[in-house]
């Protein structure tokens, strides 16, 4: 409601301004928590990104050092090491409720890891690898390019 002041100016009443601020406060109070969940990443996405970072770092280190870098796939962890320096291995450990499967070339079936190895030689050409992390009904799978070591394809179903 607008009121005309004696000087000919118009404006909003204090009640109208307070009501608008209240409505905006309610909208933001509901929208912010809902939108925060859109930007929160799933733990499986974090595992996939961590593994991809390890692969990228290993490919770079292998080409610079001239030594192969290897990954050993165990049931609850992935061990990453330079073949000339196995004492300084790093581990990517899975959370208790996570599991993963691998698909190493030439096999076309997913299998539980049991000490399999995968290497990145200094020349850069690697065997194709796909890896799938799972937690409950959610999963995320990466296919690694044999030419570059980059992610060829990422598929997922997150709940």
Residue pairs with C-beta under 8 A, 6 or more apart in sequence:
1 13
1 16
2 10
2 11
2 12
3 10
3 11
3 13
4 10
5 11
42 138
42 140
42 158
43 95
43 98
43 135
44 98
44 133
44 134
44 135
44 138
44 139
44 140
44 156
44 158
45 140
45 156
45 158
47 92
47 94
47 98
47 100
47 133
47 140
48 133
48 140
48 142
48 154
50 92
51 78
51 92
51 131
51 142
52 142
52 151
54 71
54 78
54 80
54 90
54 92
55 71
55 120
55 144
55 149
56 149
56 150
58 69
58 71
58 80
58 120
58 149
59 69
59 120
59 124
59 126
59 148
59 149
61 69
61 82
62 68
62 69
62 82
62 120
62 121
62 122
62 124
63 122
63 124
65 82
65 84
65 122
66 122
67 82
67 83
67 84
67 122
68 82
68 83
68 119
68 120
68 121
68 122
69 80
69 81
69 82
69 83
69 119
69 120
70 80
70 81
70 82
70 83
70 117
70 118
70 119
70 120
71 78
71 79
71 80
71 117
71 118
71 119
72 78
72 79
72 81
72 115
72 116
72 117
73 100
73 102
73 113
73 114
73 115
73 116
73 117
73 118
74 113
74 114
74 115
75 112
75 113
75 114
76 93
76 94
77 91
77 92
77 93
77 94
78 91
78 92
78 113
79 89
79 90
79 91
80 89
80 90
80 91
80 92
81 88
81 89
81 90
82 88
83 119
94 100
94 133
95 135
97 135
97 136
98 133
98 134
98 135
99 112
99 133
99 134
99 135
100 113
100 131
100 132
100 133
100 134
101 110
101 111
101 112
101 113
101 131
101 132
101 134
102 110
102 111
102 113
102 116
102 118
102 129
102 130
102 131
102 132
103 109
103 110
103 111
103 129
103 130
103 131
103 132
104 116
104 118
104 127
104 128
104 129
105 127
105 128
105 129
105 146
110 130
110 132
118 126
118 127
118 129
119 126
119 127
120 126
120 149
124 147
124 148
124 149
125 146
125 147
126 144
126 146
126 149
127 146
128 143
128 144
128 145
128 146
129 143
129 144
130 141
130 142
130 143
130 144
131 141
131 142
131 144
132 139
132 140
132 141
132 142
133 139
133 140
133 141
136 159
137 157
137 159
138 156
138 157
138 158
138 159
139 156
139 157
139 158
140 154
140 155
140 156
140 157
140 158
141 153
141 154
141 155
141 156
142 151
142 153
142 154
143 151
143 152
143 153
143 154
144 150
144 151
144 152
145 151
145 152
